[in-house]
Amino acid sequence: QVQLVESGGGLVQAGGSLRLSCAASGSIFGFSYMAWYRQVPGKQRELVAGITKYGTPNYADSVKGRFTISRDNTKNALYLQMNNLKPEDTAVYYCAADRMTVTTDRYWGQGTQVTVSS
């Protein structure tokens, strides 16, 4: 059973930075795609950034130029560097990982709260 554990969330002032980490219980090399999502109460979970196993990233327009996603296969970890944070970035951030077999299995972490004060 795959376990993903996020850390690094917290309270920060607008303009500040945070680095989120997602630690996997085993090798992440087999995950074809890993991503960060976020969710605020009453809204759907939305994609923030994703990265393929070959290191190709994709970003939501709202975070382009401010957030950077990376993965370290040697440490079995996914990261999200968040700079120039805005109050609208406040949300619970979730790590997700896809493993492709006959189908695609998606695994989720439990989430970490990010709060940006104005």
C-alpha positions in Angstrom: 0.0 0.0 0.0 1.4 3.3 -1.1 1.5 6.1 1.5 2.1 9.7 0.7 2.8 12.2 3.6 2.8 15.9 3.0 4.7 18.4 5.2 5.8 22.0 5.1 2.5 23.8 5.3 1.9 26.7 7.7 1.0 30.3 8.1 2.9 32.9 6.0 2.4 36.5 5.1 1.7 37.6 1.6 4.8 37.7 -0.5 6.5 35.0 1.6 7.6 31.5 0.6 7.0 27.9 1.7 8.3 24.6 0.5 6.0 21.6 0.6 7.3 18.1 0.7 5.6 14.8 -0.1 7.4 11.7 1.2 6.4 8.3 -0.3 6.6 5.1 1.6 8.4 3.4 -1.3 10.1 4.2 -4.6 8.5 6.9 -6.6 10.3 5.8 -9.8 7.2 3.8 -10.8 4.9 6.8 -10.6 4.4 8.1 -14.1 3.0 11.4 -12.9 3.0 13.2 -9.6 1.2 16.4 -8.7 0.1 18.9 -6.2 -3.5 19.8 -5.9 -5.3 22.2 -3.6 -8.7 22.6 -2.2 -10.7 25.3 -0.3 -14.0 24.6 1.4 -16.9 24.5 -0.9 -14.8 24.3 -4.1 -13.4 21.4 -6.2 -9.9 20.2 -5.8 -7.8 21.9 -8.4 -4.4 21.0 -10.0 -1.6 23.3 -9.0 1.4 21.6 -10.6 2.4 18.2 -11.9 5.5 16.5 -13.1 6.2 13.4 -15.2 8.7 10.7 -14.3 10.9 12.3 -16.9 10.8 15.7 -15.1 8.4 17.5 -17.4 6.4 20.0 -15.4 3.0 21.6 -15.9 1.4 24.4 -13.9 -1.9 26.1 -13.4 -1.9 29.5 -14.9 -2.5 31.1 -11.5 0.9 29.8 -10.1 3.1 30.0 -13.2 6.3 32.0 -12.4 5.8 31.7 -8.6 5.7 27.9 -7.9 8.2 25.2 -8.9 7.5 21.5 -8.7 10.3 19.0 -8.5 10.8 15.3 -7.7 13.8 13.4 -6.3 13.6 9.8 -7.2 16.6 9.0 -5.0 14.8 10.4 -1.9 11.3 9.2 -2.9 10.0 12.7 -2.6 8.0 15.4 -4.4 8.4 19.1 -3.6 6.6 22.3 -4.3 8.5 25.5 -3.8 6.0 28.4 -3.4 7.2 31.9 -3.7 5.4 35.3 -3.7 2.5 33.7 -2.0 -0.9 35.4 -2.2 -3.9 35.1 0.1 -5.8 33.3 -2.7 -3.2 30.5 -2.4 -4.7 29.6 1.0 -5.9 26.0 0.8 -5.2 22.5 1.8 -2.5 21.1 -0.5 -2.5 17.5 -1.5 0.1 15.3 -3.0 -1.0 12.8 -5.7 0.8 10.1 -7.5 -0.3 8.0 -10.5 0.9 4.4 -11.2 0.1 3.0 -14.5 -0.6 -0.7 -14.9 -3.5 -2.0 -16.8 -5.3 1.0 -15.5 -4.1 4.1 -13.7 -4.1 4.0 -10.0 -4.0 7.4 -8.2 -2.8 7.7 -4.6 -3.4 10.7 -2.4 -1.8 12.1 0.7 -3.7 13.5 3.7 -3.1 17.1 2.9 -1.3 20.0 4.5 -2.8 23.4 5.3 -1.3 26.5 3.7 -2.6 29.9 5.0 -1.4 33.2 3.5 -2.3 36.3 5.4 -2.7 39.7 3.8 
